[in-house]
Amino acid sequence: MHSVRVFRFTSLSSLFYVRVLTFSFIVLLTIIGTSAGAAQTGKATVEKLVTLFKSWDQGVPPAKVFSEATDYIDYSSMAEQALGVDQWSKLNEKDKNAFAAAIKKLVEQRYYPRWHKLFAKGSLTYGGESSKNGDITLNTILNVNKKSQDVAWRLNSKSAAPKVISLRVDEKDLLNVLHQRISPKLKKAGFPALLSWLQNKAAQEDN
């Protein structure tokens, strides 16, 4: 009778440990899979964006480029960092939306054609990704004929799929350029004048 009880206890214990090991294995696989997926999400976003910028002939980008690019570029975060986090926090929602819209318009008109020329004739070699303060940096090399140049992408990870907030070609970083243009105007004339100036600049680029 005792041997039967011992056998049952041993069998139950073995079954328990098997279940624990199985569960732990599943959890481990999930973590590995999630980590692998996360490591690729920055690259996946950039691949889609570059494909989009290659998708038209010379001239004005078609309407679909403007609508689809917002799936891969976070203009709200771009505007926040271009203006400065402290100053951004002082704005109401209306001013935040207006400023982000002006940044978006300016980037669309001035930089989309440039990025098209940059990527249309070349190919990207993807390097490593790193994370810092919630942002992802993806290093790539643009190869055009026998020439190459470093292109670094900065993405945020606020949403399920990271979105681009800046692009650095060699040593020229989009956010730095925007911030350096915006800061003196803000300091000298204040936000309303800055917003008006930025909207006018975007309108001029559209002409």
N, C-alpha and C positions, 0 to 999 in steps of 0.2 A: 504493500500500500504506500509506504514511504517512497519507494523507488518510483512509483507512478507519479506521485506529487512532485518529486524532484525533477522527473522528466518533463512534466507539464510546465513547471517553473522555468526550467532551462529553455524549453521551446519558446515560451512567451518572452523570455529575456532576449533570446536570439532574434525573434521576430521584431521586438522593439528596436534593437540595435540596427537591424537591417533597414527598418523604416527611417530611423534617424540618419543613417548613412545615405540612404537614397534621397531624402529631403535635402541634406547638406550638399549632395552632389548636384541636385537640380538648382539650388540657390547659387552654387559656384558657377555653373554654366550660365545662369541668367546674368550674373555680375560680369562675367567675361564677355558675354554677348553684348551687354549694354555698354561696357567700356569700349569695345571694338566699334560699336555703332557710333558712340559719341565722338571717337577719334576721327571718324570719317565725315561727320556732319558738316564741319567747316569746309572740307574739300568738296562735298556734294553741292553746297550752296554756291561756291565759287565756280565750279564746273558749269552749273546751270546758267549763272550770270554771264560768264564768258561766252558760252554758246549763244546766248541771247544777243550779245553785242556783236557777234559775228554774223548775225542772221539777216542783215540787209546790205544792199549795195551802197555806194557812196551817196552822200546827200543827207537829207533830213531823215531821222529815224521814223519808221512807221508807228502808228498809234499803239500797236500791240506792245512795242518795246517799252513805252512809258508805263503802260498798265501792268505788264508782267514784271518789270524791274522792281516794283514795290514789294513783290513777294520775296525778294532777296536783299533789299536795301532798307535799313531802318532809318528813315529820315528824321523821326522824332529824336532818337538818341544822337544822331549826327548833329542836329540843331542844338541839343542840350550841351554837348561837349564843345561845339564850336563857339557857343556863347559863353560857356562856363557854368559849372554846376551851381555855384552860389547865386549868380545872376538869374539863372533859369528858375530857381526855386522862388524867386520874388515875383515871377510873372503869373498872371491869371491864365485860365485855360484858353481864353480867346486869343491872348497875345502869344501863348505857346504855339497854338495851331497856326496862327498867321505867320509866325517866324519860321516854323518848320516848313510851311507851304512855300515860303519865299526861298529858303535854302534848297528845297526840292526842285523848284523851277529853275534856279540858277545852275544847279548841278546838271539837270537834264539838258539845258540848252548849251552850256559851256563844255561839259565834260563827256557827255555821251558820244558826240562825234569824235572826240579825242580818243576815248577808250575803244571805239570801233576801229579807228586807224591803228591803234596800238596792238589789238588782238587779232585783227582780221587776217594778217599775213603771217602770224606766228603760231607757236605752240607753247604750252606751259609745261614745265617740269615741276612736279609737286614735291615739296620738302616736308619737314616736320611741322607739327602743330604744338603750340604751348598755350597754357591758360594762366591768366593773372587778373585778379580783381573782377572776375566774372566775364572778362573778355578773352577771345581766342585770337591768337596770331598764327596765320598760315603763311609760311614762306614758300615762294615759288620763283622760278626762273623763266623769263620769257625768251624764247629762242626765235630769232628772225634771221633767216639765211645763216650766216656764220657769226652773227652777233648775238650777244645775250645780255640781259639786264635783270637785276633783282627786282622782284615785285612782291611786296608783303601786304597781306590782307588782314584787316582787323575786323573782327565780328563780335557781336554781343551774343549772349546765350540766354536772353530773357524769355524767348519763346522756344517752342519745341525744336524748331530748326533755326540755327544761328543765322543772323542777318548781318550784312556788311555795313560797317559804319565809317570805314576809312580805307584808303588805298595808298600805299607808298611805292612810288616808282623810283628806283635808285634812292636818292635822299630827299625827294619831294613828296611830302605827306599831305593828303587832301585836307585832313582836319587841321593840321598845323597852318596850312595856307589860309584856310577860312578863318581860323582864330586870329591870325596875325592881321588880317584885313578888318575883322570885326571889332577887335578890342580897342584900337585907337578911336574909331568912330563912336563906340559906346561911351568911352571915357570923356570924349570931347562934347558930344551932343545929346547923350542920353538915349534910352531905348526907342521912344517914338520916332525920333529922327533917324536912328539906325535902321529901324524896320522900313521906313519910307525909302531910304537910300537903297536898301537891299532889294526891295520890290521893284524899284526903278532899274537897278542893274539887271535883274532877271528879265524885265520887260525889254530892255535894250538888246540882250542876248537873243531874244525871241525874234527880233526884227532882222 
